[in-house]
């Protein structure tokens, strides 16, 4: 739709449905992990704002397929990231002392020195994000085994998510590409 505002291009019911489903998976993972280890600290983030590029594989291309200009598409992506972060913040608020939501919006940095492509940071960008996550981690008690604490988090949460989304015969990159393209197509209303 020529001249349409970013918010008008988002299929609100489809976005709500997807966010409800994703948030439900997060809640399930959190509940399962805390049942296994009630003292577990869980940290998650909702990403920084990606920057769709002309012809970009992850965002720019799907936006172009919908005839959405990049400047409007960037606003659309910001709305989606904001809504996702809002859902994660609700989950963290419902689990005080156990779950921390790290807000990475605006933290990776801007420009080609920190972004590999429109969606993936380079090492300096990952470092900026990692510094935010590290700052949110509780300080270990004197004599605590930091690596054991990290392994506990990965075992309780990471394996669960990996098993949940692993499809037979599909590579991680294939699953990500299919998921990203499907969500972009699902969330955007068809143009006229």
ABEGO torsion letter per residue (X at the ends): XBGBBAAAABBAAAAAAAAAAAAAAAAAAAAAAAAABAABBBBBBAEBBBBBBBGBAAAAAAAAAAGBBAAAAAAAAAAAAAAAAAAAAAAAAABBGABBBBBABGAAEBEAAABABAABBBAAAAAAAAAAAAAABBBBBBGBBAAAAAAAAAAAAAAAAAAAABBBGBBAAAAAAAAAAAAAAAABBBBX
